[in-house]
């Protein structure tokens, strides 16, 4: 199998757009996670610019964006703000940018609606449903209470959801600076994630759907606890693997790379390894928490515990879907290999 290659040696600095190709610039912005950055994209678009993804809302980010809009974009019009998906590091500054520049926000419908939902305060019933989800997974009451106390953290990075949008759909083409960008919509990492492929230049803006260094989180949520996002994610990797060996991938985290087929294969193999570990581990009945500890260890921050819970559930639901694992129990679910 070939290795990934990284066609651009130079490293971007926060808030300073870096040229990738003619008319395409990478804008690295800070985010408050262990993964400390997001790659946003500025595309020349006629007499102005199109922005792809907006960043996590913060005072630092607003200062950097103000500087970019004046010093780099020279206050030229922003034609479009394209958001790949609803996660806060992508949509967080979208409404701020839309208000400041009077540019329309473009998203898939499900990502727009999920952003609206995520910005709302949970009702008493939703909080109870979320608690039940964690209890059935097997989490300790102390951890559940801490997770319940953290409800509402989304709005830290997304203080305002976009108030209006123009809908993006799978298979659509957007004309940006006279070039066609073909849209690919995927489930798995999020419910309607948009990637943009410029066939003429063989460039893919991949968002978080495929990344060079880390495996994108694929999670089950409490409000759709029987979902099978991993099946959708693996299917998306099959689709992305059909792109050419020379496709240059512009990811939301990490370095620009070539080798999308190889990377898709690596990610699929990683998930298959986790699935095989679960099948071996669940020869005797196990709780979701026991599966989580086997896969990811016991020393997890609260944030990572939340992510790991969703990801462990995604793998278990996938195996239930294939008929390889059975779930039983009422108060705490037990999972057993068939």
C-alpha positions in Angstrom: 0.0 0.0 0.0 1.3 3.5 -0.9 1.9 6.1 1.8 0.3 9.5 2.2 2.3 12.3 0.7 2.2 16.0 1.8 2.6 18.3 -1.1 3.0 21.5 0.8 6.0 21.8 3.1 5.3 25.2 4.7 3.3 25.3 7.9 0.5 27.9 8.3 0.4 30.3 11.3 -2.8 31.2 13.2 -4.7 33.9 11.4 -2.4 34.3 8.4 -3.8 32.9 5.2 -1.4 30.6 3.3 -1.6 30.1 -0.4 -2.4 26.5 -1.4 -3.1 27.0 -5.1 -4.0 29.9 -7.3 -7.0 31.5 -5.6 -7.2 29.1 -2.7 -5.8 29.8 0.8 -5.7 27.9 4.1 -6.7 29.9 7.2 -5.6 28.2 10.4 -7.6 29.2 13.4 -7.4 28.3 17.1 -9.9 26.0 18.8 -10.0 25.1 22.6 -9.4 21.4 22.2 -6.4 19.1 22.5 -6.5 19.3 18.7 -5.7 23.0 18.8 -6.5 24.2 15.3 -9.0 24.0 12.4 -8.2 24.7 8.8 -10.6 27.1 7.1 -10.5 27.9 3.4 -10.7 31.2 1.6 -11.5 30.9 -2.1 -11.2 33.8 -4.5 -14.7 34.2 -6.0 -14.9 36.9 -8.7 -14.5 40.3 -7.1 -14.7 38.8 -3.6 -14.3 35.6 -1.6 -16.0 32.4 -0.6 -15.3 31.1 2.9 -15.5 27.4 3.8 -16.1 26.8 7.5 -16.0 29.5 10.1 -14.2 28.4 13.3 -15.1 28.1 17.0 -16.4 31.4 18.4 -14.0 33.2 20.7 -12.6 36.7 21.3 -9.3 35.6 19.8 -11.1 34.3 16.7 -13.1 37.5 16.2 -9.9 39.5 16.4 -8.2 37.2 13.8 -11.2 37.3 11.5 -11.5 41.1 11.6 -7.8 41.3 10.7 -8.2 38.8 7.8 -11.2 40.5 6.4 -9.4 43.9 6.3 -5.8 43.0 5.7 -6.2 40.0 3.5 -9.6 40.3 1.9 -9.3 44.1 1.7 -13.0 44.4 2.7 -14.0 42.8 -0.6 -17.4 41.2 -0.6 -17.9 37.8 0.9 -20.0 35.9 -1.6 -20.8 32.7 0.3 -20.1 31.1 3.7 -20.1 27.4 3.3 -20.4 25.2 6.4 -19.4 21.5 6.1 -21.2 20.4 9.3 -22.7 21.5 12.6 -19.8 20.9 15.0 -18.8 24.1 16.9 -15.3 24.4 15.4 -16.9 24.6 11.9 -20.2 26.5 12.4 -19.3 28.6 15.5 -18.5 31.9 13.7 -21.0 31.5 10.8 -23.7 33.8 12.1 -21.1 36.4 13.2 -19.5 36.3 9.8 -22.9 36.4 8.1 -24.0 39.5 10.1 -20.6 41.2 9.6 -20.4 40.6 5.8 -24.0 40.2 4.8 -23.1 36.9 3.1 -25.5 33.9 2.9 -24.7 30.8 4.9 -24.8 27.6 2.8 -25.3 24.2 4.6 -27.1 20.9 4.1 -30.6 21.0 5.6 -30.0 18.4 8.3 -26.8 20.2 9.5 -28.6 23.6 9.6 -31.5 22.0 11.7 -29.1 20.1 13.9 -27.3 23.4 14.7 -30.6 25.0 15.7 -31.4 22.0 17.9 -27.9 21.9 19.5 -28.2 25.6 20.4 -31.5 25.1 22.4 -31.5 24.3 26.1 -32.5 20.7 26.8 -36.0 20.2 28.2 -36.5 18.3 31.4 -37.6 15.3 29.3 -34.5 15.5 27.1 -32.2 15.6 30.1 -34.0 12.5 31.5 -33.6 10.7 28.2 -29.9 11.6 28.1 -29.4 10.3 31.7 -31.2 7.0 30.8 -28.9 6.6 27.7 -25.8 6.9 29.9 -27.3 4.6 32.6 -28.1 1.9 30.1 -24.6 2.1 28.7 -23.3 1.5 32.2 -21.6 4.7 33.2 -21.1 5.5 36.9 -23.6 7.9 38.5 -20.9 10.3 39.3 -19.8 10.5 35.7 -23.3 10.8 34.5 -24.0 13.7 36.8 -20.9 15.5 35.6 -21.9 15.0 32.0 -25.4 16.2 32.8 -24.0 19.3 34.4 -22.0 20.0 31.2 -25.2 20.1 29.1 -25.2 23.3 27.1 -21.5 23.5 26.3 -22.2 23.7 22.6 -23.2 27.3 22.8 -19.8 28.3 24.1 -18.5 27.8 20.6 -21.8 28.6 18.8 -23.4 31.5 20.7 -25.7 32.1 17.7 -26.9 29.6 15.2 -27.3 30.9 11.6 -30.7 32.5 11.3 -31.1 31.6 7.6 -29.3 29.5 5.1 -29.2 28.3 1.5 -29.5 24.6 1.2 -26.7 22.4 -0.1 -27.6 18.9 -1.5 -25.7 15.8 -2.5 -24.7 15.9 -6.2 -25.2 19.7 -6.5 -22.5 21.8 -8.1 -21.5 25.3 -6.9 -19.9 27.8 -9.2 -17.0 29.5 -7.4 -14.7 31.8 -9.4 -15.9 30.2 -12.6 -15.1 26.7 -11.4 -17.5 23.9 -10.6 -17.3 22.4 -7.1 -19.2 19.1 -6.9 -20.9 18.4 -3.5 -20.7 15.1 -1.7 -23.0 14.6 1.3 -22.2 11.9 3.9 -23.5 10.6 7.2 -21.3 9.1 9.9 -19.2 11.9 11.5 -22.3 14.1 11.4 -25.7 13.6 9.8 -25.3 15.5 6.5 -21.6 16.5 6.2 -20.7 18.3 3.0 -17.4 17.7 1.1 -16.5 19.8 -2.0 -14.7 18.3 -5.0 -13.2 20.4 -7.8 -12.8 17.8 -10.5 -10.9 20.2 -12.8 -8.1 20.8 -10.2 -8.7 17.4 -8.5 -9.0 19.1 -5.1 -11.3 17.8 -2.3 -12.3 20.0 0.7 -12.9 17.1 3.0 -14.0 18.8 6.2 -13.8 16.1 9.0 -15.0 13.2 6.9 -11.4 12.1 6.2 -8.3 13.4 8.0 -4.7 12.5 7.6 -3.7 11.8 11.2 -6.7 11.0 13.3 -9.9 9.0 12.9 -12.9 11.2 12.9 -15.3 10.6 15.7 -18.3 8.4 14.7 -20.9 8.6 17.5 -24.4 7.5 18.5 -26.4 10.2 20.3 -28.9 9.8 23.0 -31.8 11.1 20.8 -31.1 8.4 18.2 -29.6 5.7 20.3 -30.3 2.8 17.9 -28.6 4.5 14.9 -25.9 2.9 12.9 -23.6 5.8 11.9 -20.6 3.5 11.5 -22.2 1.7 8.6 -22.8 5.1 6.9 -19.2 6.2 7.7 -17.6 3.1 6.2 -19.7 3.5 3.1 -18.5 7.1 2.8 -14.9 5.9 2.9 -15.7 3.5 0.0 -17.0 6.5 -2.0 -14.0 8.7 -1.2 -11.6 5.9 -2.1 -12.8 6.1 -5.7 -11.2 9.5 -6.1 -7.9 9.6 -7.9 -4.4 9.0 -6.5 -3.5 12.6 -7.4 -6.5 14.1 -5.5 -5.2 16.8 -3.2 -7.2 16.6 0.1 -7.8 19.8 2.0 -8.7 18.6 5.5 -10.1 20.5 8.5 -7.3 19.3 10.7 -3.8 18.3 9.9 -1.8 18.7 6.7 -2.9 18.8 3.1 -2.3 15.4 1.7 -2.5 13.0 -1.2 -3.4 9.3 -0.9 -7.1 9.4 -0.2 -7.6 5.7 -1.1 -4.8 4.6 1.2 -6.1 6.8 4.0 -9.6 5.4 3.6 -8.2 1.9 3.8 -6.3 2.7 7.0 -9.4 4.2 8.6 -11.5 1.1 7.6 -8.9 -1.2 9.0 -8.9 0.7 12.3 -12.6 0.3 12.7 -12.4 -3.4 11.7 -9.8 -3.9 14.4 -12.1 -2.4 17.0 -15.0 -4.5 15.8 -13.0 -7.7 16.0 -11.8 -6.7 19.5 -15.4 -6.3 20.6 -16.4 -9.6 19.1 -13.6 -11.4 21.0 -14.3 -9.4 24.3 -18.1 -10.1 24.2 -17.8 -13.8 24.2 -19.3 -13.3 27.6 -21.9 -10.6 28.2 -20.4 -7.1 28.8 -21.8 -3.7 29.5 -21.1 -0.8 27.2 -18.8 0.7 29.7 -16.7 -2.5 29.9 -16.4 -2.4 26.1 -15.4 1.3 26.3 -12.7 0.5 28.8 -11.4 -2.3 26.7 -11.2 -0.1 23.6 -10.1 3.2 25.0 -8.8 2.6 28.6 -10.2 4.0 31.9 -8.3 7.3 32.2 -10.4 9.6 30.1 -11.3 13.2 30.6 -15.0 14.0 30.8 -15.0 15.3 27.2 -13.2 12.2 25.9 -15.5 10.0 28.0 -18.5 11.5 26.2 -16.9 11.0 22.8 -15.8 7.4 23.6 -19.3 6.5 24.8 -20.8 7.6 21.5 -18.1 5.8 19.5 -18.3 2.6 21.5 -22.1 2.6 21.0 -21.6 3.2 17.2 -19.4 0.0 17.0 -21.8 -2.0 19.1 -24.8 -0.9 17.1 -23.0 -1.8 13.9 -22.4 -5.3 15.2 -26.1 -5.6 16.2 -27.0 -4.5 12.7 -24.8 -7.3 11.2 -26.3 -9.8 13.5 -22.9 -10.6 15.2 -23.9 -9.2 18.6 -27.1 -9.3 20.7 -28.2 -6.7 23.2 -30.2 -7.6 26.2 -31.2 -6.2 29.6 -33.4 -3.3 30.8 -31.6 -1.1 33.3 -28.1 -1.7 31.9 -27.6 -3.2 28.5 -25.5 -6.3 28.1 -23.8 -7.1 24.8 -22.9 -10.6 23.8 -21.3 -12.1 20.6 -23.7 -14.5 18.8 
